[in-house]
Amino acid sequence: MRIQLLAALAAPLLAQDLFLSTRVDMEPVTDKVPEGWIRAGRTPRGDMIELHFAVKQQNVQQLEKVLLAVSSPSSPDYGKHLSNHQVHELIKPAPAHIAAVEEWLGAAGVTSERATPNGDIIVAKVTVEQAEALLSAKYVRLEHGSGAVTDRTPDGYSLPQEVADALDFVSPTKHFPGISQPILQSPGGNASNVNNVPKTLRQAYNVGDAVGKASKNKQAVTAFLKQYYSEDALKSYWSQYCDGITCGKGSPKLVGDATTGTPGVESMLDIEAITGVAGNVDSEFWGFGGASPDNPGNEPFMKWLTQVSSTGDEDIPRLFSTSYGEDESSWSYAAAARLNTEFMKAGARGISLLYASGDSGANCKSGKFTPNMPASSPYVTAVGG
């Protein structure tokens, strides 16, 4: 009996000992705190945070081949898109990698869940204190000149060797969200230039009076970081600029943790333009705040990608238009590579991803060209000059 009792007491320690190997520093970066951000002290240890663990995927090169085949008009497989199930089966992580992450979290008393069908993203809601222990890191509260506040680990984080081997990265940690001062829009639209209204845009793109006819047509815009949607603002815009033409197809469906509030110019311009050009097409507004009430420190872009990956073929929009972007260098190589894989997953399903190329021209900083991400990805369509 004594031996059994000792064995029972030792079991949790043994489980933890499995992960007491050498720790590996993850996502090395040059600039610890990007320009515009300042440290404002430690993040309160009792705050909640949602960690996303990007488990390494298999057959990524094969996924790229499939994407190119279904996307190239000269290919015999052109248009033969994969289902979401087929995509996830193709690139599903090695079972040992999923087990390594889940067992490590479980040994630490952390409950996790697989946020995608194949478990390539695992999510855990923890306190900052728990996150710091898991990642051997210190979360710092950072403030931006625009008024934005976020919590990150600018001095880095590390993982046990077995867990590091199973993951591409963990977020939110080193990546800082792209920030600009939100401009609020009053109801009534923001089309101050007569060349940027539905009728002239349709003329410029040779759309004319054509409207969508396929019942399953569906399009979406994305919004991040306090860029909200307003039903009143959209209806006011339609009333003012859509006389004689069909704009939209009823009210857009709202998806995400941050969709409604005081409307932002960028977010409303996106939904106004897409519904103004593509009439009689179901539209959706996908909004993620980066500071939702239950997860104040989340990474909004990862939340969106997880939502896309876990949304079935019958419900997913076939086109996403996004104005959000930031310096490519704000992402580590490992994280940027994983984002590219997520874009390929969407493309293989027949989902088109449109990204604004940015508002900064060549975007030269300190004499160096700084590409805009995600527009710089080879697996999306960049729009703009």
Buried (B, 14 or more C-beta within 10 A) or exposed (E): EEEEEEEEEEEEEEBEEEBEEEBBEBBEBEEBBBEBBEEEEEBEEEBBBBBBBBBBBBEBEEBBEBBBBBBEEEEEEEEEBBEBEEBBEBBBBEEEBBBBBBBBBEBBEBEBEBBBBBBBBBBBBBBBBBBBEBBBBBBBBBBBEEEBBBBBBBEBBBBBBBBBEBBBBBBBBBBBBBBBEBEEBEBEBBBEEEEBBBBBBBEEEEBEEEBBEEEEBBBBBBBBBBBBBBBEBBBBBBEEBBEEBBBBBEEBBBBBBBBEBEBBBBBBBBBBBBBBBBBBBBBBBBBBBBBBEEBBBBBBBBBBBBBBBBBEBEEBBBBBBBBBBBBBBBBBEBBBEBBBBBBBBBBBBBBBBBBBBBEEEEBEEEEEEBBBBBBBBEBBBBEEE
